[in-house]
Amino acid sequence: MDYAPPCAFKDTLGNMVGFDVDIFKEIASRLDIDVEFKVINWASKEELLEEGEIDCIASSFTLSKTRQLNYALTTPTLYNAQVVVVKDGSNIYDIKDLNEKRIGILNGSNMEEFVKEVHDNLTFKQIVQYNSFLAAIEDLKMYVVDAVFIDLLIANYIIQNNTTDFRILGSAITNEKYTYAFRRGDKLLRNIVEKIMLELEYEGRVLEASKKWFGSDIYLFGR
């Protein structure tokens, strides 16, 4: 994904930065291997992993029971939640206010499942699917959509670093946890990465990265 701050995103120079980037740079260093960070189409993440184009989905990947069956997952890495972001002057204050509104969601995200669940109670004027949260936020800024379903960590970063006023609805849609995902047959690689993650937590390196990118210790490694 090209825009999942503060976990992974491109800075003004085009370099990949963020919490997950720092963690995997340290993991690669300890394994004495090179690491390559790839921006992918989020909707194609499963195929790219299975085809070997990537070896790990390392940012903004939500833990779920279904995914536990389909991937070799690490222990949870971060707390997160799914929230709704609107323009500050919007008349949307609650989930029920989304009725007859244009909604933006990430293509291939868990929010598509939520949309199907609530569609009996809400009638959306339009559901627009995006390949990037950045594109969704840009359309929200331009009033193309009325609200965007988005990860709380990303929403907080956008609001703190954007000159356009946005607002997060008071109630989270769902609470969740992030994890790192490997191919189902790559349990050995997953175990090696987990072992190094725990070493980093013990040494205080994860705490250092968490405070750097989130301002507090919200990580779950070793807890």
Secondary structure, DSSP 4 states (H G I P E B T S, - for coil): --EETTTEEE-TTS-EESHHHHHHHHHHHHHT---------GGGHHHHHHTTS-S-EEEEEE--HHHHHHEEEPSP-EEEEEEEEEETT-S--SGGGGTT-EEEEETTSTHHHHHHHHTTT---SEEEEES-HHHHHHHHHTTSSSEEEEEHHHHHHHHHH-SS-EEE-SS-SEEEEEEEEEETT-HHHHHHHHHHHHHHHHTTHHHHHHHHHHSS--B-TT-
